[in-house]
């Protein structure tokens, strides 16, 4: 059909015919224009209207993509929030469970410690020793599980401060020397005067883990604990003469539940979580880890810690007597405030074993009675107070503040199951000591010895 | 083992950090709303007008001035006066078909916005050869703007910037220039308006680099930490009637025939008026639009020519289908848009708007100008009546198109 050339109007057409023919002609022209337009669509050209149409299509595409993107983003956000909430509730649950488990464990440890100081038949002493070690294992396992969950939830904030590396390593060396000796290994410790900046407790876990592994996997030979100065920090090294780690497995050992070789002895109850924790802690602290190993000759684990500078306050006098000497605590008047009567009793037994004079209180009312009945010259030297007291009572810090009003010189050690750095740093600001639950008798003893020796916490 | 108890170094460190001065002594806290200075001058004398604007806008941190002025001003003298008044501060703007001042619609005046360099990094470029503006040049221009902005950028450039385009409204080049520019801008949203000349349709001008230019465009890239949204709206709804362009002169943007009949005649028949009665007010009330997808884009009629053809403000083509449109309540639509913007951005610190002069004409016919002024003043609109608007590379007509800028930086700086 030739749309451009309208039919000629016959001479004898009626007006109606004429009208229809004219309309027909117009419609042909409209059809022709539309066809021209349709056929020019998609032709790349510089026609202005085409540019406009192109811009509209583009804008529409952009709008659609943006919408799709926003939709996806919103879904991702929702999914992330859900996952975070689930993770948080898991962490809270674990924290709650661990807190509840720690309390009786704490009491059991204190009782066992007290029992060890009694004169018992040799057979009983051995049994008590087994109970004590089992409790230690349970506690370690529980702590490890809680730590992994806390590290994963990102709730653990490092509490970094400068300190002499010897403060950490001297104690660890002492502790592990016995453990190594028990397995017929020699522990060779080279001390250092360096000052480092780190979270002492977290760093201790890293080095402790290195040492535990070294002792666990080394059949004979020796363990080395030492430091090496590097330009960008102090490297704390733990070496052993164990079987070494094949190249292929050096990454895998930092994953959960990975253990090398078959362990045969019953004492070994680890879950294989140790290095997974080390890896996470090192990440949080931003301390690079290093592993060198020659299969058959031994392994070397190292963590690099930045150097620190101590604030220029006069050096604290060292404790006057070693913590393990017999009667340094004899006659020390210690008050214990804890809402758990079991803990109070356990503490009392332990402290009494060290020769301390102990008074306990499980609530404020108890405490007030104790204060009223105390004879002159019987004022407490040290207050051991649980941070979380019973419902209705203020927290341990308030109790401490109250007692300090009456006795300004009173030394305070706060005990808490809450591993957040915030309480620790709060107590530090107040000049109080702080111990984490479950209270380890040796730590408690060292705190008390320190108080007796240096005076201030 | 004793824990270390150093005197809390964290606290001391924080105190020192808090006292650090970044050199902007009078800057308020970050959560305080950012002031955006705007001004208007009714004075006809260029020097007096420029002086008045400078008095209101000048402060040590003034980084850029954007203005819209009546085409009545002697433009060369106005350029000179502005350069003198804002010594050293870059100034860009255009002539209008009416101004939107802080108090609402104005006429014969000059309005201006002062952008604080602490909150806005601005760079500006002139395109003085619209015909030769190809993709290569567009890319160079955009790269230049981004480079210029980068050093002073207050937030990531790609996500926190928008482009404002001001075009000579009688150049008949908007479509290609905009599509090209948009391609070069990529993800950066753009909007703008075509300069006007108080409906005389003779000469429109844009201002940059110290003087006014015809057949030219100005591109202003604005980077800010403040939240913003580029938007467009119109209040026109489709009717049933369709008109097919059967003959067009694309170079001159003229439609000679609609439905194979002389264009003016056919349009007059559609609106039920004699051809002689067709004027801008009629065009404003009875617009024609093309439909693309689900959206209608008004193709505004500029005038009736002696040969019975219609001139348009935008590109036309043989075979395009025009849908007759009817206006819905204009201010209700605008208010809903402002409400939505406020919901998303908080109370706007400023809305820069390109408002088609045909909308103002409709408001004048309906005697709703005062109500419109109140609504715009409440939403802090500054802008001008345009001969066409620009949105994401599209040249559109009879719309209210602009950018709303929130008064507080988005939380988290995202």
Interface residues (C-beta under 8 A of the other chain):
Chain A: X25 X26 X27 X29 X30 X32 X33 X34 X35 X36 X37 X38 X40 X46 X47 X48 X49 X50 X51 X52 X53 X54 X55 X56 X57 X58 X59 X60 X62 X161 X162 X163 X167 X168 X171 X200 X201 X204 X310 X311 X313 X424 X425 X428 X429 X431 X433 X434 X442 X443 X446 X447 X450 X457
Chain B: X1 X2 X3 X4 X5 X6 X7 X8 X9 X10 X172 X173 X175 X176 X178 X179 X182 X244 X245 X246 X247 X250 X253 X257 X259 X260 X261 X292 X293 X295 X297 X314 X315 X316 X317 X318 X319 X320 X321 X391 X392 X393 X394 X395
